[in-house]
């Protein structure tokens, strides 16, 4: 097949793919309504927070949770054998707040992931009707708990998870985080997760609210004890068991800063991505092909055709067609990038960072796969997991 024909077919297929991305991305915008009041006999809630070496985040996270307006809740902070000042911060806060319970976690048993075991310990200390699992790198507005409880009670939801406002302050956060998170949102649109007829299930481990009865029925974190991506595993268990799973955005109620520098970004996503792809090489290959086709090939094609047409004078119908197609694809991808930067509230000029973001995404996928398959294991919070 002639090269111009191949590029034309590629342009058509990529255009279809990008428009489907835009369609799915726009379906991930349902925002949770902020509610200030909730009346009646309200169920109890245990907010359980796992913390390991979180001295940077512990105070802000726990204080924001203790400041909730919801009348019937407690906060259980599980220190997962931190080696920094986390436990001392928690003890200090416990002296000031009567509804804060601090647990000094025990060693993680064989076969368990640290976070899962910490949450499991927290659940055993709870008697509440509802369990809310919140990551330590989050910060909640005072009406957060009231808003989410009103939503789940009115809609008779069994498990509820939200996507939070992602704080991105550094160059690498804005380049890599936007690329990876937007890919996840496009792959798991809210409309399909919330559709009981669809088998698609997902949750955000930064925030998972679940009925205690449902949690116990599926054996909770015991059932996913060895899962790195435990949030998706729980969501699949809940939805697969016939319970009502729902997700929404809650960017007005919760903020998260997952990582603060390149090293944290690399280590954090290296831990997750190969497991998130089910440790399946077919999905790894497909992801890399899509990233190459969407993020790397279009700018390379544009530069190549630009040089040929402008500098080398190769103005044949074929080269002019390729040049025009490359401009069209580049414009479409920049528009997708513009939508992404708007979605994540980062400066619009990061719309042009997609080649670097795609390249880093590919590199992290390969690093994650290599570490798992080679037996070296993935690292997180000074622990190595070989699963």
C-alpha positions in Angstrom: 0.0 0.0 0.0 1.5 3.4 -0.9 2.6 5.6 2.0 0.1 8.4 1.3 -2.7 5.9 1.4 -1.4 4.4 4.7 -1.2 7.9 6.2 -4.7 8.8 5.0 -6.1 5.6 6.6 -4.2 6.4 9.8 -5.6 9.9 9.8 -9.2 8.7 9.5 -8.8 6.0 12.2 -7.0 8.4 14.6 -9.7 11.1 14.0 -12.4 8.6 14.9 -10.4 7.6 18.0 -9.9 11.2 19.1 -13.5 12.1 18.7 -14.5 9.0 20.8 -12.0 10.2 23.4 -13.7 13.6 23.5 -17.1 12.0 23.8 -16.1 9.8 26.7 -14.2 12.5 28.4 -17.2 14.8 28.3 -19.2 12.1 30.0 -16.9 12.2 33.1 -18.2 15.6 34.2 -21.2 14.9 36.4 -20.4 17.0 39.6 -21.7 16.0 43.0 -24.1 18.6 44.4 -22.9 20.4 47.5 -25.3 20.0 50.4 -25.1 21.9 53.7 -27.9 20.3 55.6 -29.1 16.7 56.1 -31.9 16.0 58.6 -33.4 12.9 60.2 -32.0 9.9 62.0 -28.6 9.7 60.2 -26.5 6.6 60.0 -23.0 6.5 61.6 -19.9 6.8 59.5 -16.3 5.8 60.2 -13.8 7.7 58.1 -10.7 5.5 57.9 -7.4 7.0 56.8 -4.3 4.8 56.2 -1.1 6.8 56.8 2.5 5.7 56.2 5.2 8.4 56.2 2.6 11.2 55.7 4.0 13.9 58.0 3.6 16.3 55.1 -0.1 15.6 54.7 -1.4 14.1 58.0 -2.3 17.3 59.8 -4.1 18.9 56.9 -6.0 15.8 55.9 -7.1 14.7 59.4 -8.1 18.2 60.5 -10.2 18.7 57.4 -12.0 15.4 58.2 -12.6 16.3 61.8 -14.1 19.6 60.8 -17.0 18.0 59.0 -20.5 19.3 59.6 -22.1 15.8 59.5 -23.3 15.0 63.0 -22.6 11.3 63.4 -19.1 10.3 62.4 -15.7 9.3 63.7 -12.2 9.4 62.2 -10.0 6.4 62.5 -6.4 7.1 61.5 -4.2 4.0 61.0 -0.5 4.6 61.2 1.0 2.0 59.0 4.3 1.7 60.8 5.6 5.1 59.7 9.3 5.9 60.0 8.8 9.7 60.1 6.7 12.0 62.5 3.3 10.8 61.3 2.3 9.0 64.5 3.3 11.9 66.8 1.2 14.3 64.7 -1.8 11.9 65.0 -1.4 11.5 68.7 -1.3 15.3 69.1 -4.5 15.7 67.2 -6.2 12.9 69.2 -5.6 14.9 72.4 -7.7 17.7 70.9 -10.4 15.8 69.1 -12.6 13.2 70.9 -13.9 11.6 67.7 -10.4 10.8 66.4 -9.1 7.3 67.1 -5.5 6.6 66.4 -4.3 3.0 65.7 -0.7 2.0 65.6 -0.7 -0.6 62.9 1.0 -4.0 63.2 3.4 -5.5 60.7 1.9 -6.3 57.3 1.3 -10.1 57.0 2.6 -12.1 54.0 0.3 -11.8 51.1 -1.1 -8.4 52.0 -0.5 -5.0 50.5 0.3 -2.4 53.2 -2.6 0.0 52.5 -5.1 -2.9 52.3 -4.0 -4.2 55.7 -4.1 -0.8 57.3 -7.6 -0.2 56.1 -8.6 -3.7 57.3 -7.3 -2.9 60.8 -9.3 0.3 60.8 -12.5 -1.5 59.9 -12.0 -3.9 62.8 -12.0 -0.9 65.1 -15.2 0.5 63.6 -18.8 -0.2 64.5 -20.4 2.3 62.1 -23.1 1.7 59.5 -21.0 3.2 56.7 -17.2 3.0 56.0 -15.4 5.8 54.2 -11.9 5.1 53.0 -9.9 8.3 52.4 -6.3 8.8 51.4 -3.9 10.9 53.4 -3.1 13.2 50.5 -6.6 14.6 50.4 -8.1 17.7 52.0 -11.9 17.9 52.4 -14.3 20.8 52.7 -16.6 21.0 55.8 -19.7 19.9 53.8 -18.1 16.9 52.1 -19.5 14.2 54.3 -23.0 15.7 54.5 -23.0 16.0 50.7 -21.9 12.5 50.0 -24.2 10.9 52.6 -27.2 12.8 51.3 -26.4 11.5 47.8 -26.0 7.9 48.7 -29.0 7.8 51.0 -31.3 9.5 48.6 -30.2 7.3 45.7 -29.9 4.1 47.7 -26.3 3.6 46.7 -24.2 0.7 48.1 -20.7 1.9 47.1 -19.8 5.4 46.1 -16.5 6.8 44.8 -15.6 10.3 43.6 -12.9 11.8 41.5 -11.3 14.7 43.4 -9.8 18.0 42.3 -6.3 17.2 41.4 -3.7 19.8 42.6 -0.9 20.0 40.1 1.7 22.7 40.7 5.0 21.5 39.1 5.9 21.0 35.4 6.0 17.2 35.6 2.7 17.0 37.5 1.0 19.0 34.7 2.6 17.0 31.9 2.4 13.4 33.2 -0.6 13.5 35.6 -2.9 15.1 33.1 -1.9 12.5 30.5 -2.4 9.5 32.7 -5.5 10.6 34.6 -7.3 11.8 31.4 -6.6 8.4 29.9 -8.1 6.6 32.9 -11.2 8.9 32.8 -11.6 8.2 29.1 -11.3 4.5 29.6 -13.7 4.4 32.5 -16.5 7.0 31.8 -18.9 7.7 34.6 -21.9 6.9 32.4 -20.8 3.3 31.9 -19.7 2.7 35.5 -23.0 4.0 36.7 -25.0 1.9 34.2 -26.1 -1.3 35.9 -26.4 -3.0 32.5 -22.6 -2.4 31.9 -20.0 -4.6 33.4 -17.5 -1.8 33.6 -16.6 -1.0 37.2 -14.0 1.3 38.7 -13.4 3.4 41.8 -11.0 6.0 43.1 -9.0 4.7 46.0 -8.6 8.2 47.3 -12.3 8.1 48.3 -14.5 5.1 48.7 -17.7 5.1 50.7 -19.4 1.8 51.2 -22.2 0.3 53.3 -20.8 -1.8 56.1 -23.2 -4.7 55.3 -22.0 -4.7 51.7 -18.4 -4.5 52.7 -18.8 -7.5 55.0 -20.8 -9.4 52.4 -17.9 -9.2 49.9 -15.3 -9.8 52.6 -13.9 -6.3 52.1 -10.2 -5.8 51.9 -9.6 -9.4 52.9 -10.9 -10.3 49.4 -8.5 -7.9 47.7 -5.6 -8.2 50.2 -2.9 -8.8 47.6 -4.2 -6.2 45.0 -2.1 -3.1 44.3 -5.1 -1.6 42.5 -7.5 -2.5 45.3 -10.0 0.3 44.4 -10.8 -1.3 41.0 -10.9 -4.7 42.6 -13.4 -3.6 45.2 -15.6 -1.9 42.6 -15.7 -5.1 40.5 -16.6 -7.2 43.5 -19.4 -4.8 44.5 -20.9 -4.4 41.0 -20.3 -8.0 40.1 -22.2 -9.1 43.2 -25.3 -7.1 42.1 -24.9 -4.1 44.4 -25.4 -0.5 43.3 -22.1 1.2 42.4 -22.0 4.9 41.5 -19.2 7.4 40.8 -19.2 11.2 40.4 -16.9 14.2 40.5 -16.5 16.1 43.7 -14.0 18.7 42.8 -15.8 21.3 45.0 -15.5 19.1 48.0 -12.2 17.3 48.0 -8.7 18.2 46.8 -5.8 15.8 46.2 -2.2 16.3 45.5 -1.0 12.8 44.6 2.6 13.6 43.9 4.9 16.6 44.3 7.9 15.8 42.1 9.1 13.6 39.2 10.4 10.8 41.4 7.1 10.4 43.2 5.2 10.4 39.9 7.5 7.8 38.5 7.4 5.5 41.6 3.7 5.9 42.2 2.6 5.1 38.6 5.2 2.4 38.2 3.6 0.7 41.2 0.1 0.8 39.6 0.1 0.7 35.8 1.1 -2.9 34.9 -1.4 -4.1 37.6 -4.0 -1.6 36.3 -3.6 -3.3 32.9 -4.3 -6.6 34.4 -0.7 -7.8 33.9 -1.8 -8.5 30.3 0.8 -7.9 27.6 -2.0 -7.5 25.1 -3.3 -4.4 26.9 0.2 -3.1 27.5 0.9 -3.4 23.7 -2.5 -1.8 22.8 -1.9 1.1 25.3 1.6 1.8 23.8 0.3 1.7 20.2 -2.5 4.1 21.1 -0.1 6.5 22.8 2.4 6.3 19.9 -0.4 6.9 17.4 -2.0 9.7 19.4 1.0 11.5 21.0 4.2 10.7 19.1 3.5 10.1 15.5 1.4 13.3 14.7 4.1 15.8 15.7 6.8 13.7 14.0 4.7 13.4 10.8 4.1 17.2 10.9 7.9 18.0 11.2 8.8 15.5 8.5 6.2 16.8 6.0 6.9 20.5 6.9 10.6 20.0 6.1 9.8 18.3 2.9 7.3 20.8 1.7 8.8 24.1 3.0 12.6 23.5 2.9 13.1 20.7 0.4 10.4 21.9 -2.1 8.8 18.5 -2.4 5.3 20.0 -3.2 3.8 17.0 -4.9 0.1 16.2 -4.4 1.1 13.3 -2.1 3.4 15.4 0.2 0.9 18.3 0.3 -1.8 15.8 1.3 0.3 14.4 4.0 1.2 17.9 5.2 -2.4 18.9 5.3 -3.4 15.7 7.2 -0.6 16.3 9.7 -1.8 19.8 10.4 -5.3 18.6 10.9 -4.2 15.9 13.3 -2.0 18.2 15.2 -4.8 20.7 15.6 -7.2 18.0 16.8 -4.8 16.7 19.4 -4.0 20.2 20.7 -7.8 20.7 21.0 -8.0 17.5 23.0 -5.1 18.8 25.1 -6.9 22.1 25.6 -10.0 20.3 26.8 -7.8 18.2 29.2 -6.0 21.3 30.7 -9.4 22.9 31.2 -10.7 19.8 32.9 -7.8 19.7 35.3 -7.5 23.5 35.7 -3.9 23.8 34.6 -2.4 26.5 32.3 -3.7 26.1 28.7 -0.2 26.1 27.2 0.2 22.5 28.5 -2.1 21.6 25.6 1.2 21.4 23.6 3.0 19.1 26.1 1.2 15.9 24.8 4.2 14.4 23.0 6.3 14.5 26.2 3.4 13.3 28.3 2.8 10.4 26.0 6.5 9.5 25.9 6.6 9.5 29.7 3.4 7.5 30.0 5.0 4.8 27.7 8.2 4.8 29.7 6.3 4.3 33.0 4.2 1.5 31.6 7.4 -0.3 30.4 9.1 0.3 33.7 6.1 -1.0 35.6 5.9 -4.2 33.4 9.7 -4.8 33.7 9.8 -4.5 37.5 6.9 -6.9 37.9 7.9 -9.5 35.3 11.6 -9.5 36.3 10.7 -10.2 39.9 12.4 -7.0 41.1 9.0 -5.8 42.4 7.5 -2.3 42.6 8.3 0.0 45.5 6.1 2.3 47.5 6.6 4.0 50.9 9.9 2.1 51.4 8.3 -1.3 50.8 8.8 -3.7 47.9 5.9 -5.7 46.4 6.5 -8.8 44.3 3.1 -9.9 43.3 
